[in-house]
Amino acid sequence: MKWITGKAISRSELFIYLGRYGTIIIFLAMILCFSILLPPFRSRDNLMNLLGQTAILSIFSVGMTCCLKMGDFDLSIGAIAAITGIVVAKLLVNGHGIPLSIFSGILIGVLLGLMNGLLVAYAGLSAFVCTLATMSVILGFSMGVTKGISIWNLPQSFDFIGRGDLLRIPNRFSIMFILLIVVWFIHAYTPTGRRMEAIGGNAISARLSGINVEWNRLLGYVFSGICSAIAGIVLTSAVMSANPTQGTHYLLDAFGACFIGAATVRIGQFHIWGTFVGVLIVVVAINGLIILMVPGYLTDMIKGMILLLAIVMSGSVGKFLRS
Amino acid sequence: MGAENSTPILLEALGIVKDFPGQRALDHVDFDVHKGEVHALIGENGAGKSTLIKIIAGVYHADRGEILIDGVQQHISNPRDSQALGLAFIHQDLNIVPHLSVAENIFLGMYPRNGLGMVRLSKMVEMAGDIPDALTIGADLRAPAGMLSVIQQWKMVINRALACKSRIIFMDEPTSSLTHEEVNELFRSIQHLKASGKAIVYVSHRLEEVFRIADRVTVIKDAKKVGTALVRQMDTERIYRMMLGRELKDVFPPKDEPREKVCLEVKNLTRAHVVQDISFRLHEGEILGLAGLVGSGRTELARLLFGADRKDGGEIFMAGEKVNIQSPVDAIHHRIALVPEERRIQGLVLPMDVKQNITLASLGKLWRWLRIPVLSRHKEKFLAQPLVESTAIKTSGLNQIVEYLSGGNQQKVVLAKWLCSEAKILIFDEPTKGIDVGAKFAFYGLITNLARRGAGVILISSDLVEVVGLSHRILVMNQGMIKAVLLSHETDLPSVLRLCLGEDQESIAEPE
């Protein structure tokens, strides 16, 4: 009789362990399988490509994590990246300097984030509907500005952000890394991060503990806007052109990455390193599918299913694992 | 009227034993119900009241003991059996289907059908009128049940019980969501049921109601029956002694006299439709009780003082100076704290740990370097550890996630949060709701100690024994206004209850 109970305990412990580190195990397994089975996967070119994709998706996801952490979300990240890219490209094409153009791009992100934040946190609109609406407004606007035509002929020197490197480390990878560290530090070590975590845990208690909930949610949206703008600039620099829907497809991937993150280690909570694991999984999975020459529609379906699975893992399974 | 021994015994439970893993929930408990009586079943949280009711209802199965209905032994193995035997159970959240009509709710699960198997609303409305001894609901039977007031819903559910030909109706904490008028209305309904020969089992932990409505009372404590007695032969003190197993004066620690200095003065505080024209003074070292029923505006007053809601008028003075409290941020700045009614929803961030919850309202104290907002883990521990010890929180450590602490310990974490913020005025809203007896006594000690050290305490509680026992003065609130100010050593439970229920103060001596 005794050995049965003993076995049951170890089995449930194993299950919990698998649940918490499952995403990391999946990531390692994917790397291993793809490396062995797909020769093109382990080529140097593909590795650089992977790093680039990781950088851009990470920058988006870091901003989104800031919103999700407080129970908010931002559907307009792709749209903000698109309009930023267009503004920066237009300024550059019209002969303005690179610093001014980048500054303007980030300012756009701040302002749009501020708009989302005011509407959601202060005016009390539903985050889903509100950011869906602002997404549509922004996309329509950028379509109008460009008349649907891509902007080319950016000054060659602009490519240092997306294509350049410092000490053989790609610059976009450095940007990603700096953002990850900064946000991690804010979340883990500053009063602001602690307040944001409290709001995510229970906004009512947070308010009754003297936390300015609206202000912190607004900050989350502004930060999400800034990250999206940075992602838009990096993307524009990487492809040396801007078009009115550039970057919009990162929305679903960023959601997937964040929810996989919420199913990693601290189940049910959004946190920055979990999100990073999520980004790696999404990027590697998509890359593998492309190498396997899986048709686009199938890739979309698989991405959707990954997102669903991640939501289930972070939600109900998480609840089970914690109990 | 009432329950003499000559009236027939409808239900008898003999020697009921129920074990839950690790603890005995009921230990050889006897319980009987006579025809036409109101039998109060009282005890602290976790004493075993609801377990007993659930066994009679067939939700749980007794490990030992038997249940006799009309002297015949019955096996009640599920709720359907108990319904067939004429037992009805009304839980405080009533189990109504809000968008179905009143008539459909009354006949829920036993709809009359015509030859085609279709349900006819008109037939049901007709039948609802024919239920013997039915209560007058005072609403259209075709209206959705969700539109009814709480007391109308109660009557509807009672009528459902009558439609099932129930003879014993069990009511679980019926008054916890009723206003004072509704409580009176419910009591009238209970009298009506009694007069028509039904028996009512009234489960409550509110002593004062027992005296108003019950004929007999059975007290359960620590899974055992303490005794059954005729209510008219009892007094509050004795029942309380039975419930707690000790004298009242041992439950409530002795308190010091409040100091001269006024720490909070409220003048004409008003919020439309909620509280009107509230004025009072709170002294340092004073515990001011707020008594009143649901809807009397106590919680709303607390939220106004704390800045959680906006006031429409009135002024607040602290130490003689007018203060402007617009939000909880302002209130905390002025060292006011609120221990809210729903600690899990309003007081704690459940997924965070003990130290993070304790320091949540004092993050400014955790800055690592002067003027640089980086949290110091060292200061966090340094601040939280002494508070965990002084409030005696039983936890595996500062890193324990608060979700998994017991109710009493969670409440202590909320208190520790405000001690960490060095609050001078503490508002407690139902501090002992849903926590076990031991934790309750510990909390009484903590509150008394706070006052002794000079804090001003405002105590809101539905447990009048608690309000009278802990407070120096009592404000009785009714319909958003202060109805009376009483000195607790000059008053007693029945007079406080009468005032809560809206009766005038004439018969009660006016204190200074």
HADDOCK unambig.tbl for C-alpha pairs under 7 A between the chains (distance, minus, plus):
assign (segid A and resid 189 and name CA) (segid B and resid 374 and name CA) 5.62 0.50 0.50
assign (segid A and resid 189 and name CA) (segid B and resid 375 and name CA) 5.22 0.50 0.50
assign (segid A and resid 190 and name CA) (segid B and resid 373 and name CA) 5.99 0.50 0.50
assign (segid A and resid 190 and name CA) (segid B and resid 374 and name CA) 4.55 0.50 0.50
assign (segid A and resid 190 and name CA) (segid B and resid 375 and name CA) 5.21 0.50 0.50
assign (segid A and resid 191 and name CA) (segid B and resid 363 and name CA) 6.06 0.50 0.50
assign (segid A and resid 191 and name CA) (segid B and resid 373 and name CA) 6.54 0.50 0.50
assign (segid A and resid 191 and name CA) (segid B and resid 374 and name CA) 6.66 0.50 0.50
assign (segid A and resid 191 and name CA) (segid B and resid 375 and name CA) 6.21 0.50 0.50
assign (segid A and resid 198 and name CA) (segid B and resid 349 and name CA) 6.11 0.50 0.50
assign (segid A and resid 201 and name CA) (segid B and resid 349 and name CA) 5.39 0.50 0.50
assign (segid A and resid 201 and name CA) (segid B and resid 350 and name CA) 6.68 0.50 0.50
assign (segid A and resid 201 and name CA) (segid B and resid 351 and name CA) 6.06 0.50 0.50
assign (segid A and resid 202 and name CA) (segid B and resid 349 and name CA) 5.24 0.50 0.50
assign (segid A and resid 204 and name CA) (segid B and resid 345 and name CA) 6.88 0.50 0.50
assign (segid A and resid 204 and name CA) (segid B and resid 346 and name CA) 5.46 0.50 0.50
assign (segid A and resid 205 and name CA) (segid B and resid 345 and name CA) 6.51 0.50 0.50
assign (segid A and resid 205 and name CA) (segid B and resid 346 and name CA) 4.27 0.50 0.50
assign (segid A and resid 205 and name CA) (segid B and resid 347 and name CA) 4.93 0.50 0.50
assign (segid A and resid 205 and name CA) (segid B and resid 348 and name CA) 5.65 0.50 0.50
assign (segid A and resid 205 and name CA) (segid B and resid 349 and name CA) 6.28 0.50 0.50
assign (segid A and resid 207 and name CA) (segid B and resid 328 and name CA) 6.98 0.50 0.50
assign (segid A and resid 208 and name CA) (segid B and resid 308 and name CA) 7.00 0.50 0.50
assign (segid A and resid 208 and name CA) (segid B and resid 328 and name CA) 5.88 0.50 0.50
assign (segid A and resid 208 and name CA) (segid B and resid 346 and name CA) 6.87 0.50 0.50
assign (segid A and resid 209 and name CA) (segid B and resid 328 and name CA) 6.99 0.50 0.50
assign (segid A and resid 209 and name CA) (segid B and resid 360 and name CA) 6.59 0.50 0.50
assign (segid A and resid 209 and name CA) (segid B and resid 361 and name CA) 5.03 0.50 0.50
assign (segid A and resid 210 and name CA) (segid B and resid 328 and name CA) 4.99 0.50 0.50
assign (segid A and resid 210 and name CA) (segid B and resid 329 and name CA) 4.28 0.50 0.50
assign (segid A and resid 210 and name CA) (segid B and resid 332 and name CA) 6.49 0.50 0.50
assign (segid A and resid 210 and name CA) (segid B and resid 361 and name CA) 5.98 0.50 0.50
assign (segid A and resid 211 and name CA) (segid B and resid 329 and name CA) 6.70 0.50 0.50
